Amino acid sequence: MFLHGTSKINDQGHLEIGGCDTSDLKAQYGTPLYIVDEQSVRNRCREYIEAFKASGLKFQVAYASKAFCVMAMCRLADEEGMSLDVVSDGELYTALQAGFPADRIHFHGNNKTPEEIEMALDAEIGCFVVDNVIELHMLQAIAAEKNRKVNILLRVTPGVEAHTHEYISTGQTDSKFGFDIGNGSAYEAVKLAEAQANIQLMGIHSHIGSQIFEVEGFQMAVQRVAEFAASVKEGLGVVFKVVNLGGGFGIRYVDGDTPLQVSQYVKAITDAVKNHFAGLGSELPEIWVEPGRSIVGDAGTTLYTVGTSKDIPGVRKYVAVDGGMTDNPRPALYESKYEALLANRAKEEPEETVSIAGKCCESGDMLIWDLELPKVETGDLLAVSCTGAYNYSMASNYNRIRKPAVVFVKDGQSNLVVRRESLADIISNDVVPAGVTKETVTSS
């Protein structure tokens, strides 16, 4: 397993993250356990900020909280000078309860409810990213009722398709998100937004996909957006002060993944902005981006305890752990690949090839196929790397399995940031109807 961030193998042969022995973390917090390398997260935030400072452009780097949204992460993002991207009232509430400055919050989503819009307006967030005409009219009506002027970006689809999994490609024309540039709907949306008395159009938002390893897609998106900006300026006299180019910057999950350095992505984007916007005869726009996975993805490790195994001669050996698709649904959803090692025997050489199964009552609950490990024993600790993004945030209670705890580790100290769910938590929202009693259940 590739060792990311502060991870290392210590003298005891144990995996250590943030100066904390994973065996000690298991003893203190139990498993499954999400472990977040805090220093790695902070370093990545700083890489983005420094890379944009070097460009000389005005900018905002907004952490895409959908990747991993808990109060501790929101506070960390604030401390590192990030803005924040939210897509629901739950993410917004988490950010506000964490004390994140509302004026640096951007509200995304293709189906914001009136209640979510009211909540965001009352909180005085910095910007709405408007996805469709219905939302634009609804936002105008609610803002007028509250006598508020609202900053917005219009989400557009530039017709650029990233080379990535079909389920997470969003920049192409056939997408549930945004106004299409190619068919003219984006141009009409600008006209409509400009006609709204309580709407202040700041610019546009574009996102081309996720887990992208090249810069060409971003460069092409900048070109398309700049051409659109030129047509809007010429035809409507509207100048975009902000251009948000989304996220999608890739990380290394397994051998063969080839992400670029943050500075390379940022330089390619900012150089393209300078090149394509320079001829528009107006000040270069402020550039916003929204990294999520690349901030937290490879800073996360999930620790499991090995339970049972099943050896099918001539076929494969299954090794089951005490988690699975409830804490990491990505292999089942996207056929995502991961690396892993035995955290308590990390120096030992591989002796067998096994496949890691989860404990859910699903044949598809498989975390890793064909993993080479030392001879696995019940009670061993399995560490799966790069689980910081879209693991906790997509976790479920399928089979009424409790969600794991989350700890931040740094400089030899561990801090619990999310408690492990209890059995009482599992039924905390259950309501037994008045007519259902022991007697009626027994007699049925």
Secondary structure, 3 states (H helix, E strand, C coil): CCCCCCCEECCCCCEEECCEEHHHHHHHHCCCEEEEEHHHHHHHHHHHHHHHHHHCCCEEEEEEHHHCCCHHHHHHHHHCCCEEEECCHHHHHHHHHCCCCHHHEEECCCCCCHHHHHHHHHHCCCEEEECCHHHHHHHHHHHHHCCCCEEEEEEEECCCCCCCCHHHCCCCCCCCCCEECCCCHHHHHHHHHHCCCCEEEEEEEECCCCCECCCHHHHHHHHHHHHHHHHHHHHHCCCCCEEECCCCECCCCCCCCCCCCHHHHHHHHHHHHHHHHHHHCCCCCEEEECCCHHHHHHHEEEEEEEEEEEEECCCEEEEEECCCCCCCCHHHHHCCCCCEEECCCCCCCCCEEEEEECCCCCCCCEEEEEEEECCCCCCCEEEEECCCCCCHHHCCCHHHCCCCEEEEEECCEEEEEECCCCHHHHCCCCCCCCCCCHHHHHHC
